[in-house]
């Protein structure tokens, strides 16, 4: 295990309330500011401000690109899942549950290597065991895959899509699930890692080409890399108290992008809510895309 000095300060001027969902897509970083409903891309210039791709009238938890339509995204937003078109219009898919927008919102999500999209829901008040994980199949059918979580974050998948890592931030635990490639059904979970109290909660995650898992620690001011057997490899200190997601990208896949949040901090520090980058030695996996069987927008 190793600990290195702090990740360098961000040179971008942006400070997001609840930055999340970093993804490397088509040669650039995309990310969201959840509570303002905005989808951004980060210019290659390290000091340039973020550019808005879309702005929704509801919270925007996470997006994944579509495999067949450039400039279109599947999104966990508001209390459901929709498709954001190139002009920012949204076509909603049919959720299996009717969620209350006054108490509940969608949170983090990602596509898997088989072309499905996964996203979690949570209560604004973090009520215990009220969050769920939903799976969107390529035909547009949405199923509730898991429930009984408090703040589901991730998920993250290994390279062939047969293993899913899912965090429950409030409970400090990351579980590992086997995934049936043909159906998307989840097998029995096992505990991957547990973060001790006082060290932060596991938030957004990504898996690199060695099968190691990078995890942002909300409230812990750090990101960690764990080996596939759950042993800690290294800790990177972040100059922000609430790191929220991690993403590997860049021309060689070896740039780690870290989002953070300023929400709830009074006062927020000068780097809280910033987007950070640091070089690492193992590249990431290609960003998975949602692969619909047909045009699902309506």
KOLTORKE-76488 format. One record per residue: residue in three letters; x, y, z of N, C-alpha, C in turn. Coordinates in steps of 0.1 Angstrom, whole numbers, plus 5000, padded with zeros to 4 digits. Layout:
ALAXYZXYZXYZ...
This chain:
UNK500949885000500050005000500950125000UNK500550234993501250354993500350474993UNK500850584999500050705000500950814993UNK500350884984501150994977500651124981UNK501351234978500951364982499551394975UNK499051514978497751544973497651554958UNK496551514953496251544939496451694936UNK496951734925497151874923495851954923UNK495952084927494752164927494252174913UNK492952194912492352214898492652354893UNK492852364880493052494874491852544867UNK490752464867489452504861488752594871UNK488052704866487352794875486052734881UNK485552624875484252574879484252514893UNK483252544901483052474914481552434914UNK481352294914480052244913479452204926UNK478152224927477452184939477552044942UNK477251954932477351814934477851744921UNK479051774918479651714906479751564908UNK479451494897479451344898479551284883UNK479551154883479351084870480351104860UNK481651124863482651144853482851024844UNK482851044831482950944821483850994809UNK484750914804485550944792484850904780UNK484350994772483550964760484051034748UNK484350964738484751024725485851124727UNK486851094734488051184736487851294745UNK486851304753486751404763485951364775UNK486251434786485551404799484151464799UNK483151384803481851434805481451414820UNK480651494826480251484840478951564842UNK478451544854477151614857477351694870UNK476451794871476251864884474751824888UNK474651724897473351654899472251754902UNK472351834912471151904916470752024907UNK471752064899471352174889470952114875UNK471051974874470551914862471351934850UNK472651964851473552004840474451894836UNK474651874823475651784817476751864811UNK477951834815479151914810480051824802UNK480851894794482151834789483251924793UNK484451864795485651934799486551954787UNK486852084783487752104772489152044776UNK489952014766491251964768492152054776UNK492052184774492852284781492552274796UNK493652254804493452224818492852334826UNK492952464821492452574828491152624822UNK490652564812489352614805488152574813UNK487152664813485952624820485152514814UNK484352444821483452344816482452404806UNK482052314796481052364787479752284789UNK478652344789477352284791476852214778UNK476552084780476052004768474552004769UNK473951994781472451994782472152034796UNK470952094798470452134811469052094813UNK468752004823467451954825466752024837UNK465452024837464752094848464552004860UNK465251894860465251794872466651754875UNK466951694887468251654890468751554880UNK470051554876470651464866471751384873UNK471451254876472351174883473551124876UNK473351074864474451024856473950994842UNK474950984832474550954818475550844813UNK475150784802476050694794475650724780UNK476650714771476450744757475650624750UNK474950654740474350554732475350494721UNK475250374718476150314709475750344695UNK474450384692474050394678473750534674UNK473650624683473250764680474150864686UNK474950934678475951024683475251144690UNK475751194701475151304708473951274716UNK473551144717472351104725472851034737UNK472251054749472650994761471450934768UNK471650814775470750764784471050824798UNK470050864805470250944817469450894829UNK470050884840469250874853468951014858UNK467751054857467351194860466051204866UNK465851304875464551314882464251194889UNK463051134887462651004893462650894883UNK463450904872463350804862464550794853UNK464350734841465350724831464850774818UNK465650854811465250914799466450914789UNK466150954776467150974766467251114763UNK468451174764468651314761469151324747UNK468451394738468751414724469851514722UNK470351534710471451634707470951774711UNK469651804710469151934713468851954728UNK469051854736468751864750467351814754UNK466451774744465151724747465251584753UNK464251554761464351424769463051344765UNK463251224762462151124760462251024772UNK461251004779461250924792460850784789UNK461550694796461250544795460350514807UNK459650404806458650374816459250304828UNK459250364840459750314852458850214858UNK459350104865458450014871457850064884UNK458450164890458050224903457750364901UNK456650414908456350554908457050624920UNK458050694917458850764928458350904930UNK458450944943457951074947459051174944UNK458851274935459951374932460251464944UNK459351474954459551564965460551494975UNK460651364975461451284985462551204978UNK462551174966463451084960463951134946UNK465151094943465751124930466651004926UNK466951004913467950914907469350964911UNK470250864912471650904916472550844905UNK473650784909474650744900474250634891UNK474950614879474550514870475650494859UNK475550384852476550354841476050244832UNK476650234821476350124812477350014815UNK476949884811477849774813478249724799UNK479349644798479849594786478849524776UNK477749474782476749414774475749514768UNK475849634771474949744765473749774774UNK473749724786472649764795473049894803UNK472049954809472250074817471750044831UNK472550084841472150064855472250194863UNK471250214872471150344879470450324892UNK470850394902470250384916469350504919UNK468450484928467650584934467850604949UNK467650724954467850744968466950854973UNK466750854986465950964993466751084995UNK466151204994466951324997467351325012UNK466551265021466851265035467751145039UNK468151065029469050945032468350845041UNK467050835040466350735049466850595046UNK467150525057467850395055466950295047UNK467650225039467150105031465950145022UNK465950265017464850315008465350324994UNK466650304991467150314978467150184970UNK467150194957467050084948468050094936UNK468349984930469149984918468249924906UNK468250004895467449964884468349924872UNK467849834864468549794852467649824840UNK468249884830467549914817468149824806UNK467249734801467649644791467649714777UNK468349664767468349724754467049744747UNK465949674752464649694746463849804753UNK464549874763463849974770463149934782UNK463049804785462449764797463249794809UNK462649844820463349874832462849784843UNK463849724850463449634861464149684874UNK463549664885464249694898465049574901UNK466349584901467249474903467649444917UNK467649554925467949544939467249654947UNK466949624960466449724969467049714982UNK466649794992467149785005468449855008UNK468849944998470050025000469650165005UNK470650235009470450375014470850475003UNK472150475000472650564989473450474980UNK472850414969473550334960474450424951UNK475750384950476650454941477450354933UNK478050404923478550314912477350304903UNK477050184898477950064899479150074889UNK480049984891481149974882481349824878UNK481849804865481849664860483349634856UNK483649504857484949464851484949454836UNK486049424830486149434816485149344808UNK484849234812483849144805482449154809UNK482249234819480849264824480249154833UNK481049064837480548954846480648984861UNK481149094864481249134878480849274880UNK479949304889479549444892479949474906UNK480449594908480749654921479749764924UNK479149754936478049854939478349904954UNK478450034955478650094969477350134975UNK477250124988476150184996476950285005UNK476950415000477750515007477450535021UNK476250535025475850555039476250445048UNK476350325043476750205051478150175050UNK478950255041480350235041480850105035UNK479950045026480349915021480249915006UNK481149834999481049804985480949654984UNK479949614977479649464974479949434960UNK480249304958480649254944479549154941UNK479049164928477949074924478349004911UNK478148874909478248814896477048854888UNK477348874875476348914865476248814854UNK474948774851474748684840474748764827UNK475648734819475848824806474548814797UNK473948704797472848684788471548754793UNK471348764806470048814811470248944819UNK471448964824471649084833471249054848UNK470848934851470448894864471748894873UNK471548934886472648934895472648814904UNK473848764907473948654916474148704930UNK474448614940474548644954475748734956UNK475648844963476748934965477748884976UNK478948934975479948924986480449054989UNK480849075002481449205006482849214999UNK483049334993484349354987485249434996UNK484749555000485549635011484549705019UNK484949735031484149815041485049935045UNK484650055044485350175048485050195063UNK486050205072485850225086485250365088UNK484350385099483850515102484950615104UNK484650735099485650845100486550855088UNK486550755079487450765067486650805054UNK485350825055484650865044483750755039UNK482850785030481950675024482250655010UNK482250525005482550494992481450554982UNK481950624972481050694963481250634949UNK481550714939481750674925482950584924UNK482950494914484050394912484350374898UNK485450314895485850264882486850154883UNK486850064873487749954873488749974862UNK490049944865491149964855491449834848UNK492449834839492749714831493349604839UNK493849634851494349524860493249464868UNK492049514867490949464875490849534888UNK491649634891491649704904490549804903UNK490049844915488849924917489350054923UNK489050164916489350304922487950354928UNK488050404940486850444947487050584953UNK486150674950486150814956485550804970UNK486150874980485650864994484950994997UNK483650994997482851115001483151145016UNK483551265018483851305032485251265037UNK485951185028487251135032488451215026UNK488151305016489151375010490251295003UNK489751184997490751094991490051004981UNK490850944972490450824964491450714967UNK490850584966491650474969491650374957UNK492650294956492750184946492850054953UNK491949964950491949834957492249724947UNK493049624951493249504943491949424942UNK491849334932490649254931490349164943UNK491349134951491049064964490649154975UNK490449284973490049374983491149434991UNK492349404989493449464996493749604991UNK494049704999494349844995495649854989UNK495649914977496949934969497450074972UNK496650174971497150314974496050404977UNK496450514983495550624986496050754980UNK495250834973495550964967494751064975UNK495451154981494751264988494351374978UNK493051414980492451514971492251644979UNK492551764973492351884980490951934981UNK490051844983488551874984488051764994UNK487151805002486651715013485651605008UNK485051634996483951544992484151494978UNK485151404975485351344962484051264959UNK483651264946482351194943482451084932UNK483351104923483451004912484851004907UNK485250884900486550874894486350814880UNK487250854871487150814857488550814851UNK488850704844490150694838490050724823UNK490850814818490750854804492050914799UNK491851004789493051064783493550984771UNK494451034763494950964751495450824754UNK496050804765496550664769495750604780UNK494650664784493850604794494450604808UNK495550684810496150684823495950814831UNK494950894827494651014834493450984843UNK493551004856492450984865491751114867UNK490551124864489651244866488851224878UNK488751324887488051314900487051434901UNK485851404903484851504906484651524921UNK484151634925483851664939482651754941UNK482251774953481051844956481351944967UNK480652064966480752164976479452174985UNK478452094981477152104988477352065003UNK476752135012476752095026477952145034UNK478852215027480052265034479952415036UNK480052455049479952595053481052625063UNK482052695057482252735043482852625035UNK482652635022483352545013484752595011UNK485752505009487052535007487252584992UNK488452634989488652694975488652584965UNK488852454968488852344958487652254959UNK486752284968485552194970484652224958UNK484252114951483352124939484152124926UNK485452124927486352124915486451984909UNK486951984896487351864889488851854888UNK489351744892490851724893491351624883UNK492651624880493251524872494651494878UNK494951364877496251314881496651194873UNK497951184870498451074862498650944870UNK498250834865498450704871499050604862UNK499450484867500250404858499550294851UNK498250264854497450164848496350224841UNK496050204828494950264821493650204825UNK492550284821491250234823490650154812UNK489450104814488750034804487950124795UNK487650084783486750174774485450194781UNK484950314779483550354785482550264778UNK481750194785480650114780479550204775UNK478750164765477650234759476350164760UNK475250234761473950174761473650134746UNK473250014744472949954730471549924729UNK470650024725469249994723468949914711UNK467949824711467549754700466849834689UNK466249954694465450034685465550174691UNK464950274683464850404688463850414699UNK464250434711463350434722462750564726UNK463150674719462650804723461250824720UNK460550894729459150924726458651044734
